[in-house]
């Protein structure tokens, strides 16, 4: 009889322990869920949030092209401070493009960008600092030519950027019969 009582007590201890463990697990899960909900949706990134990488074309159209045109517009209006600002934005946009796409056609894209933009950027900066419209025009055309040479080198020669005209709403040259 003592053995039966000892076995019963032992069984009760196991059952109570199992129930306590299950209750603790359920409680911990509930607390974790409530903390997650309380923290809001920004606490956890949405699934696949980092899977999207804009293409080079997406970034060119969304960041490079508008800054290229706004740089020209700033000079056309004699707004040298805004021209300096947009030149800085254009440099930054090119840097981010190179970071997002470190290689293109087995070529270091950041190095390619730097090799074609460094001199025109320096020329533009000098023209902006001197508030020299003539030098700016030459440097801007040099940058535009550099952009088009990069397009050619990457097999995208159909993308032909031009110096905007006063009547232009865009710097994209959609006329297939003319070059710059």
FIFISE-656367 format. One record per residue (C-alpha): residue in three letters; x, y, z. Coordinates in steps of 0.02 Angstrom, whole numbers. Layout:
# residues N
rolum rest = ALA&X = X&Y = Y&Z = Z
...
# end
This chain:
# residues 180
rolum rest = UNK&X = 0&Y = 0&Z = 0
rolum rest = UNK&X = 141&Y = 121&Z = 35
rolum rest = UNK&X = 206&Y = 84&Z = -139
rolum rest = UNK&X = 37&Y = 126&Z = -216
rolum rest = UNK&X = 28&Y = 289&Z = -119
rolum rest = UNK&X = 206&Y = 334&Z = -169
rolum rest = UNK&X = 168&Y = 294&Z = -351
rolum rest = UNK&X = 9&Y = 399&Z = -345
rolum rest = UNK&X = 102&Y = 545&Z = -267
rolum rest = UNK&X = 239&Y = 529&Z = -396
rolum rest = UNK&X = 110&Y = 523&Z = -539
rolum rest = UNK&X = 24&Y = 679&Z = -468
rolum rest = UNK&X = 191&Y = 771&Z = -463
rolum rest = UNK&X = 226&Y = 726&Z = -645
rolum rest = UNK&X = 51&Y = 779&Z = -700
rolum rest = UNK&X = 62&Y = 943&Z = -602
rolum rest = UNK&X = 236&Y = 975&Z = -675
rolum rest = UNK&X = 175&Y = 942&Z = -852
rolum rest = UNK&X = 25&Y = 1057&Z = -827
rolum rest = UNK&X = 137&Y = 1193&Z = -754
rolum rest = UNK&X = 258&Y = 1178&Z = -902
rolum rest = UNK&X = 115&Y = 1185&Z = -1028
rolum rest = UNK&X = 39&Y = 1336&Z = -939
rolum rest = UNK&X = 207&Y = 1426&Z = -938
rolum rest = UNK&X = 231&Y = 1392&Z = -1123
rolum rest = UNK&X = 57&Y = 1456&Z = -1165
rolum rest = UNK&X = 84&Y = 1610&Z = -1057
rolum rest = UNK&X = 253&Y = 1647&Z = -1136
rolum rest = UNK&X = 181&Y = 1629&Z = -1311
rolum rest = UNK&X = 36&Y = 1744&Z = -1267
rolum rest = UNK&X = 152&Y = 1876&Z = -1196
rolum rest = UNK&X = 265&Y = 1868&Z = -1349
rolum rest = UNK&X = 117&Y = 1888&Z = -1466
rolum rest = UNK&X = 44&Y = 2032&Z = -1368
rolum rest = UNK&X = 213&Y = 2122&Z = -1365
rolum rest = UNK&X = 229&Y = 2098&Z = -1552
rolum rest = UNK&X = 55&Y = 2169&Z = -1582
rolum rest = UNK&X = 83&Y = 2312&Z = -1460
rolum rest = UNK&X = 244&Y = 2360&Z = -1548
rolum rest = UNK&X = 149&Y = 2389&Z = -1709
rolum rest = UNK&X = 183&Y = 2338&Z = -1888
rolum rest = UNK&X = 343&Y = 2439&Z = -1898
rolum rest = UNK&X = 425&Y = 2328&Z = -1767
rolum rest = UNK&X = 439&Y = 2181&Z = -1885
rolum rest = UNK&X = 484&Y = 2205&Z = -2068
rolum rest = UNK&X = 353&Y = 2144&Z = -2188
rolum rest = UNK&X = 396&Y = 1980&Z = -2273
rolum rest = UNK&X = 507&Y = 2004&Z = -2426
rolum rest = UNK&X = 532&Y = 2189&Z = -2388
rolum rest = UNK&X = 714&Y = 2182&Z = -2442
rolum rest = UNK&X = 689&Y = 2071&Z = -2594
rolum rest = UNK&X = 653&Y = 2217&Z = -2712
rolum rest = UNK&X = 802&Y = 2304&Z = -2789
rolum rest = UNK&X = 759&Y = 2438&Z = -2916
rolum rest = UNK&X = 843&Y = 2409&Z = -3082
rolum rest = UNK&X = 975&Y = 2526&Z = -3150
rolum rest = UNK&X = 843&Y = 2593&Z = -3269
rolum rest = UNK&X = 721&Y = 2623&Z = -3125
rolum rest = UNK&X = 852&Y = 2719&Z = -3028
rolum rest = UNK&X = 907&Y = 2817&Z = -3181
rolum rest = UNK&X = 730&Y = 2873&Z = -3219
rolum rest = UNK&X = 682&Y = 2905&Z = -3038
rolum rest = UNK&X = 839&Y = 2987&Z = -2971
rolum rest = UNK&X = 971&Y = 3029&Z = -3102
rolum rest = UNK&X = 869&Y = 3100&Z = -3244
rolum rest = UNK&X = 766&Y = 3223&Z = -3140
rolum rest = UNK&X = 922&Y = 3288&Z = -3054
rolum rest = UNK&X = 1014&Y = 3306&Z = -3220
rolum rest = UNK&X = 872&Y = 3412&Z = -3287
rolum rest = UNK&X = 848&Y = 3513&Z = -3127
rolum rest = UNK&X = 1034&Y = 3554&Z = -3126
rolum rest = UNK&X = 1014&Y = 3628&Z = -3300
rolum rest = UNK&X = 856&Y = 3721&Z = -3251
rolum rest = UNK&X = 942&Y = 3797&Z = -3099
rolum rest = UNK&X = 1079&Y = 3870&Z = -3208
rolum rest = UNK&X = 954&Y = 3931&Z = -3338
rolum rest = UNK&X = 868&Y = 4031&Z = -3201
rolum rest = UNK&X = 1033&Y = 4094&Z = -3130
rolum rest = UNK&X = 1000&Y = 4003&Z = -2967
rolum rest = UNK&X = 1179&Y = 3953&Z = -2928
rolum rest = UNK&X = 1140&Y = 3896&Z = -2751
rolum rest = UNK&X = 1009&Y = 3776&Z = -2816
rolum rest = UNK&X = 1129&Y = 3720&Z = -2953
rolum rest = UNK&X = 1259&Y = 3677&Z = -2820
rolum rest = UNK&X = 1125&Y = 3586&Z = -2721
rolum rest = UNK&X = 1069&Y = 3484&Z = -2871
rolum rest = UNK&X = 1248&Y = 3444&Z = -2920
rolum rest = UNK&X = 1271&Y = 3372&Z = -2745
rolum rest = UNK&X = 1108&Y = 3274&Z = -2763
rolum rest = UNK&X = 1161&Y = 3209&Z = -2933
rolum rest = UNK&X = 1329&Y = 3150&Z = -2864
rolum rest = UNK&X = 1241&Y = 3065&Z = -2718
rolum rest = UNK&X = 1115&Y = 2981&Z = -2833
rolum rest = UNK&X = 1256&Y = 2911&Z = -2940
rolum rest = UNK&X = 1345&Y = 2848&Z = -2784
rolum rest = UNK&X = 1187&Y = 2760&Z = -2723
rolum rest = UNK&X = 1162&Y = 2685&Z = -2896
rolum rest = UNK&X = 1337&Y = 2612&Z = -2890
rolum rest = UNK&X = 1308&Y = 2544&Z = -2715
rolum rest = UNK&X = 1144&Y = 2464&Z = -2766
rolum rest = UNK&X = 1222&Y = 2386&Z = -2922
rolum rest = UNK&X = 1407&Y = 2355&Z = -2886
rolum rest = UNK&X = 1435&Y = 2265&Z = -3052
rolum rest = UNK&X = 1359&Y = 2277&Z = -3223
rolum rest = UNK&X = 1417&Y = 2163&Z = -3364
rolum rest = UNK&X = 1561&Y = 2105&Z = -3253
rolum rest = UNK&X = 1622&Y = 2285&Z = -3235
rolum rest = UNK&X = 1634&Y = 2381&Z = -3071
rolum rest = UNK&X = 1487&Y = 2497&Z = -3094
rolum rest = UNK&X = 1543&Y = 2623&Z = -2961
rolum rest = UNK&X = 1713&Y = 2636&Z = -3047
rolum rest = UNK&X = 1632&Y = 2656&Z = -3217
rolum rest = UNK&X = 1518&Y = 2793&Z = -3150
rolum rest = UNK&X = 1664&Y = 2882&Z = -3068
rolum rest = UNK&X = 1771&Y = 2871&Z = -3225
rolum rest = UNK&X = 1641&Y = 2956&Z = -3334
rolum rest = UNK&X = 1572&Y = 3082&Z = -3209
rolum rest = UNK&X = 1722&Y = 3141&Z = -3109
rolum rest = UNK&X = 1789&Y = 3268&Z = -3233
rolum rest = UNK&X = 1619&Y = 3339&Z = -3285
rolum rest = UNK&X = 1568&Y = 3352&Z = -3102
rolum rest = UNK&X = 1728&Y = 3448&Z = -3063
rolum rest = UNK&X = 1699&Y = 3562&Z = -3213
rolum rest = UNK&X = 1519&Y = 3592&Z = -3161
rolum rest = UNK&X = 1570&Y = 3630&Z = -2983
rolum rest = UNK&X = 1698&Y = 3757&Z = -3044
rolum rest = UNK&X = 1573&Y = 3839&Z = -3161
rolum rest = UNK&X = 1442&Y = 3848&Z = -3024
rolum rest = UNK&X = 1565&Y = 3922&Z = -2899
rolum rest = UNK&X = 1618&Y = 4052&Z = -3029
rolum rest = UNK&X = 1436&Y = 4080&Z = -3081
rolum rest = UNK&X = 1497&Y = 4060&Z = -3260
rolum rest = UNK&X = 1354&Y = 4013&Z = -3377
rolum rest = UNK&X = 1468&Y = 3981&Z = -3526
rolum rest = UNK&X = 1580&Y = 3863&Z = -3429
rolum rest = UNK&X = 1427&Y = 3781&Z = -3354
rolum rest = UNK&X = 1355&Y = 3750&Z = -3528
rolum rest = UNK&X = 1515&Y = 3666&Z = -3585
rolum rest = UNK&X = 1529&Y = 3562&Z = -3426
rolum rest = UNK&X = 1346&Y = 3512&Z = -3433
rolum rest = UNK&X = 1366&Y = 3456&Z = -3615
rolum rest = UNK&X = 1522&Y = 3359&Z = -3562
rolum rest = UNK&X = 1422&Y = 3271&Z = -3424
rolum rest = UNK&X = 1282&Y = 3232&Z = -3547
rolum rest = UNK&X = 1406&Y = 3159&Z = -3671
rolum rest = UNK&X = 1484&Y = 3057&Z = -3529
rolum rest = UNK&X = 1313&Y = 2987&Z = -3484
rolum rest = UNK&X = 1282&Y = 2938&Z = -3664
rolum rest = UNK&X = 1453&Y = 2856&Z = -3678
rolum rest = UNK&X = 1410&Y = 2749&Z = -3526
rolum rest = UNK&X = 1243&Y = 2702&Z = -3604
rolum rest = UNK&X = 1337&Y = 2650&Z = -3762
rolum rest = UNK&X = 1465&Y = 2548&Z = -3664
rolum rest = UNK&X = 1328&Y = 2454&Z = -3573
rolum rest = UNK&X = 1233&Y = 2414&Z = -3732
rolum rest = UNK&X = 1095&Y = 2542&Z = -3699
rolum rest = UNK&X = 1138&Y = 2664&Z = -3838
rolum rest = UNK&X = 954&Y = 2685&Z = -3875
rolum rest = UNK&X = 948&Y = 2789&Z = -3714
rolum rest = UNK&X = 1008&Y = 2957&Z = -3777
rolum rest = UNK&X = 1011&Y = 3101&Z = -3654
rolum rest = UNK&X = 1025&Y = 3279&Z = -3718
rolum rest = UNK&X = 1050&Y = 3452&Z = -3652
rolum rest = UNK&X = 872&Y = 3513&Z = -3627
rolum rest = UNK&X = 806&Y = 3650&Z = -3739
rolum rest = UNK&X = 710&Y = 3795&Z = -3665
rolum rest = UNK&X = 550&Y = 3718&Z = -3731
rolum rest = UNK&X = 592&Y = 3545&Z = -3670
rolum rest = UNK&X = 493&Y = 3464&Z = -3533
rolum rest = UNK&X = 626&Y = 3328&Z = -3520
rolum rest = UNK&X = 807&Y = 3293&Z = -3556
rolum rest = UNK&X = 767&Y = 3124&Z = -3634
rolum rest = UNK&X = 793&Y = 3134&Z = -3821
rolum rest = UNK&X = 659&Y = 3025&Z = -3899
rolum rest = UNK&X = 702&Y = 3084&Z = -4075
rolum rest = UNK&X = 795&Y = 2938&Z = -4154
rolum rest = UNK&X = 865&Y = 3046&Z = -4294
rolum rest = UNK&X = 969&Y = 3163&Z = -4188
rolum rest = UNK&X = 1111&Y = 3141&Z = -4067
rolum rest = UNK&X = 1147&Y = 3276&Z = -3936
# end
